[in-house]
Amino acid sequence: MTIAFDHVGLSVGDLEAQTRWYAGALGLFARNPFEVKPLGIRGVFVVHESGWAIELLEREGSIPREPANDQAAALLYRGYGHICLRVTDVDGTHSALLAAGANELMAPQSAPEPSVRMSFVADPENNLIELLDRNGSVGS
């Protein structure tokens, strides 16, 4: 049996605005828009050239959860707390996302893991994004 990570789903309030932000800020491409009319759901995949994706989902009547001021506060709510993107330049990517409209939650700094830098930003709807420059696989 082969298992590989495919995508993560993210509930958003404004599908078009979030699609533009993720495409522009991270260089992703919008693919396969869809609608599930009986459930009031619209969605689109924003896809990286390497194949990973974020599925943006907008549902009529959805409500935002309490925005977290940092990653620790996000962990007070069960479920997915953040997405993490592995990047080669945490500082540069962090700055680029701030310039694209992200909010800074944690400036680039050393991670608890040796020889790794990390930071946190929030997208325009306050979804948390971690950036880190880990070499090798998780836990190695």
C-alpha positions, 0 to 999 in steps of 0.5 A, a space after each residue: 500500500 502506498 500513501 502520500 499526502 495530496 491536499 489540505 482543505 481550508 474553509 474560507 469566507 470569500 472564495 474568490 478573494 482567498 483564491 487570488 491571495 493564495 495564487 498570488 502570494 504563494 505562486 499557486 494555480 487555481 484548478 478544478 473549480 466545483 460546486 455542490 449546490 445541494 450543500 451550498 458549497 463552492 470550491 477550488 484547488 490552488 495547486 503548486 507546480 510540484 503537485 501539492 494543493 490547498 482545497 479552498 471551500 466556501 459554504 453558505 452560512 459558514 462563520 469564522 472561528 475566533 482568530 488566534 493571535 499565535 500558534 499556541 492560541 490556535 491549539 485551544 481549538 480542536 481540529 486543524 490549527 495551521 498549514 506548514 509550508 517548507 521553504 528554502 528561505 523563511 525570512 524572504 518568504 515571510 517578507 513576501 507574504 507580509 507584502 502580499 497582505 498576510 499578518 505577522 504572528 511570529 517573526 522568523 526565528 530558530 525553531 525548537 528543532 536544531 538548525 531549523 528556522 520558522 515563522 508564522 503568518 495569517 492569511 487575510 482570513 486569519 488562517 495560520 501558515 507556518 514557514 520552515 526550512 527543515 532539511 530532510 524528512 520530519 523527525 530525521 
